[in-house]
């Protein structure tokens, strides 16, 4: 059956869905621009946080910065610094939007605003403490803020999207912490991967909230089974996204050279999965450029390729299933096209030696796939009895 348009749920603020869609758009920009920053090797171009060599914006000339502590980590590169700091700025704007959504969603809950404003205040106070070197105090306040939000998540239902909006705010605050650790821990791979996964988690939550707030369900007699299949597909895609983040964070994208489908001229080259998937390594090591030997990087690349085949096959199966379901053929076609395009972009990254535009598009492809799966999960409904 086709989609049945309805009005926005009456219990929500009348512009809530518009704010949610604006947040989805901004989250997309943050993720794609973040990929550009990472792939253009600008991730440590502002070695301090949240400022950039002590500036709220960024230095436009290297001679503007004299004897700042951050210069001991990286020399000033204005051509790269603006990318990192601009990314932080749009991520901060996204945080403000998500805070607004959480405040609107919890306004009718007992002490709902107190939870959200208390958490936001704790995090806001933690930032200047961190900048003054009081890291323990700053971390404690950040934990208090997250605890307040999670208490609300556990207490509230989601009938007015209070739970989902508060959870999204908790995720985005943790994202800010990961962004800070990405810089201060010198591109530690587990943090870089977590930052990517967290960004896409934020995006997925916002898409779900936006559709539920908009109130346009897709009614189908197969909704229950389709939602189960979609949930499996989403889980597989999440694993593949994490593997992609791990590949990028460990600079393993070209571990096989430009060979495809072979790797370094062999179907099963020398590899070291044990070393390649050690998640936690020392703090204080500069991870820019990667520290693993080639056998470990080959293992990461092989895992990413094998999982890509699994995910592509499953999502193509899912696309065929949607094509056979009345009212969902358009979504099935879209999913099939996106899967093929994403697989092609992955191959192009290898054979063309990781060109920046294609690598960024590959990240955008993951966002598009996530959008389709979460959209269908949010909108599919069984017919009313």
N, C-alpha and C positions, 0 to 999 in steps of 0.2 A: 504494500500500500504506500501511497505517496506521503510526503511530509504534510502535516496539518499545522498551519500557522495559528498561533495563539498570542495572546497579549502577555506582556511581562507580568510575573507574579505580583499580586497587589501588595504583599507584605514588604516588598523591596522599595527603596528610594527610587523615584521615577527615572533618575539618570544613572542609576547604578550600572546597568548593562552597558551604557555608553562609556563610562569610566573603565569598565572591565575590558571592553574591546580596545580602548586606547592603550591600556596596560599590555594587552596581547601584542599590539603593534610595536610598542616600545621594547617589550621583551625580545621580540624578533630582531630588532635593530641591535640591541645589546649583545645578543648571542652571535649574530653574524659579524658585527664589528669586533667583538672579542676574538673571534676566529682570525680576523684580519690582523689584529694586534699580535696574537700568538704566532701566526704563521709568517709574519714579517719580522720576527725576532725582536719585537719591541716590548716584550713582557717585563723586562727589567730596565726599561728606559727611564722610569721614575723609581729609583731604588728605595725611597722613603714612602710612607703612607700615613695619612691620606693626601699629604701635599706632594709636590713634585720638586725636589731640591729646595724645599722650604717654601715654595710658591703655591698659592691657591690654584693658579692656572698652570702654566708651564714656562720654562725659560725659552725665549725666542732666539737668544744668542748665547754661545758657550761662555763668553766673557762676563755674562751677568751673574754667574755663580762663582764665588771665590771661597775656598776653604769650607764648604758645606760638608758635613759628615758623609752624605750620600755619594760624594765624588770618590770616596775611597772604595766604593763598590763598583760604580760605573762612571766613566767620564760622561759629561753632558753631550747628548746628541739631540738637539732641538727637533730634527726631522723625524725622530722616533718618539720623543717625549710627549708631543701633542697627542699622539695616538693613544698612549696609555692613559693620560690624564683625561682626555675627552671621553674615553670608555668609562672611566670612573664616574664622570659627571652624569652621563646618561643612565648609568646604573643607579646612581643616587636619585635621579628623577623618577626612575621606576620604583625605587623604594618608597618615595613619597606617595606615588599613586596607589601602591599596595597598602600603605598605611591608611590612606583615605578609604579604600574599600573595606578594610577591617573595621574602621570606626563606623562606617555606615551600616555594615552588616551586624554589628554588635550593639547598636544604639538602643535596642529594645530589651537587651539582656540585663538582668540584675548585675550591676557593677561591671557591665561589659566594657564601657569606656575606660573604667579604672584599670582593668587588665591591660588594655591596648596602650593607653597613654602612659601607664606605669612602666611597661616594657620599653616603649620608645624612649622615655626619659632616661631609663637606666643605660640604654645603649648610647644615647646622645652624650651623656656624662662620661661614659667610658672612653670616647674618642679623644678628648683633650688629655685625659689621664694617660692614655697610651702614648700620645705625642710627647708627654713630659717624661717618659721612661718608666712610668708606674704600671708595668705590664701586669703584675699580679692583681692589683686593684681593678684595672680595666677589664681583665678577664673575668673576675668575680662579678662585676656589674653586668657584663654581657651574659653570663650564665643566669643571673637573676632575671634579666629580661626575657631570655628564652624560656625559663621555667614558668614565668607568669603567662606567657602565650600558650605554652603546652598545657597548663592547668585549664585554661579556657577551652582548648581543643578537646580535652577529655571530658569536660563538664557539659558542653553545649551540644545540641543536636545540629543537624545541617539544614533544617527546614527553611531557615532564612539565610543560608550560606555563611552563617557565623563561624562554623567549624572550619570550612574550606578556606575562608578569607583569613582567619587567624593563623591557620597552618601555613598558608602562603607567606604571610608576614614573617613567621618564624623561620621558614626556609630562606627567605631573602636576607634576613639578618645573618643567618649562618653563612650565606653566600658572601656577604661583606667580610666576614671573618676569614673565609677561605681566600678571598681576594687579597686581604692583608697578608695572610701567611704565604700566598704565592710569591709575593715580593720579598717579605722578610726572611723566608726560608729558601730563597734563591731558586725558584722554579722546581721545588721538590715534586717529583712525578705524581705521588699519590694525592697531593693537594691540587695540582693542575688538573688531574683527571676529575677529582671531586668537584672542582669549580665548574668544569664543563657539565658534568652530570647534574649539579645543583641548578645551573642555569636552565637546562632543559626541563628539569622537574618544576621549576617556577613557571616556565612557559606552559607546560601541560596543565598545571593547576589553574592557571589563569584562563586557558582555553575552556576548561571544564566549567569554571565559574561563569564565564561570559555566556556560554550556551545555555546553562541552566537559568541564568538571570534573564536571558532573552526570551525563553519560553517558546521555542519552536521544536517540538518533538518530531521524530520520525516513527510512525506507528507501523509495526510489522508483527505478524503472528509468529515469526521466527526470532523475535527480539532476544529472548532468553538465551538461545543457543548461539546466536551471533555475538552477543556480548561476551559469552565465555570464550569463543574463538578469538575475538578481538583482544580480550585480556591476555590470552596466551601470546598473541602477536606483539602486544605492547611489551610484555616481559622479555621476549626474545630481542626486540628492538632495543630495549634498555641495556641488555647485556652487550649488544653490538656497539652501542654508543659508548659504553664504558671502555670496551676494547679499543675503539677508535681514539678515545681520549688517552688511553694508556700508550697507544702507538705514537701519538703526537708528542706526549709528554716525555717519552724516552727517545725521541728522534729516530724512530724505527720505520718511518714511512718508506724509505729507500734502502732498507736493509738488504733487499733482494736485488738491488740495482734497478734496471729498467726492464727486467724480464717479467713476462706474464704469458701464460699461466705458470710457467716454471719460476723458480726462485734461484737466482745466481747460477743459472744454467742447469739446475737439477730439480727433479720433482720433490725430493726430500733432502735438502742440503743439511750440512752440519748445523745443529741448533742446541740451545740450552734453555729448556722451559723452566727449570728450577731457578736459575739466575734471572731469567727474564721476568719472572712474576714474583720477585721479592717486593712486597708492597711498601715496607718501611725500611728506610735507610737513614743514615746519620743526618743530623741537622748541622748546618754550617758548611756543607759541601755546595759548591756552585754547580747546579745541574744544567745550566744552559749549554746546549750542544750535546748533552747526554754523557753518561759515564760508563755505560754498559759496553762490553765487547760485542763484536758482530754476531757471534753465535746466539747471544741472548736477544739481540735485536731481531735476528731472523726468526726466533721462536715467537716473538710478539707479532711480527708481521704474518707468520703462518697462521697463528690463532685468529687474527683479524680476518684473514682471507677465508678460512674454513667456516667461521661463524657467519661471514657475509653470505656464503652459499646457502647455509641453513636458513637464515632470515629471509633471503630473497625467495627461496622456494616456498617457504611458509606463507609469506605475504602475497605471492602470486596465486597460491591456492586460495587464500582469503579473498583476493580480487575476483577470482572465478566464482567463488561462492556468492559474492555480492552481485556479480553480473547476472546470476541466475535468480536473484531475489527481486521481485517487482518493487519499484520505487527506489532501488539502490544501485541501479545499473550505472548511473553517472559516477557514484562514489567508487564503484568497482573499476571503472575505466581510469579514473584519476589515480587510484592506488596502483594499478598495473603500470601506468606511465611513469609514476614517481619511482617505483621500484626499479624499473629498467634504466631510468635516467641516473639514479643513484649508483647502481652497479656500474654503469658506463663511466660515470665520473670517477669512481674508485679505480677502475682500470686505467683511465686517462692520467690520473695522478701518478701512477707507477711508470707507464711507458713514456710519458712526457717529462718525467723527472720533477714532479711536484710543482707545477706552475702555480703562482699565488692565486690567480683568479679561479682556477679549477678547484684548488684546495678549499677556498672559501665557499664556493658553490656546493662542494661536497658536504660541508657543515650545514649550509642552508637546506640541502636535500633532507638531512636528518630532521630538521625542524618541520619541513613540509610533511614528511611521513608521520611524524608525531602528531601533527595537527589533524590529519585525516583519521587516525586511530582514536584519538581522544574525542574528536567531534562525534564520531559514531557511538562511542561509549556513552557520551553525555546525552545524546539525543534519542537513541533507540528506546522505544516503549512498546509494551504489549497493548493490544486493543482493550478498551474498557469493556468490562463485562456488561 
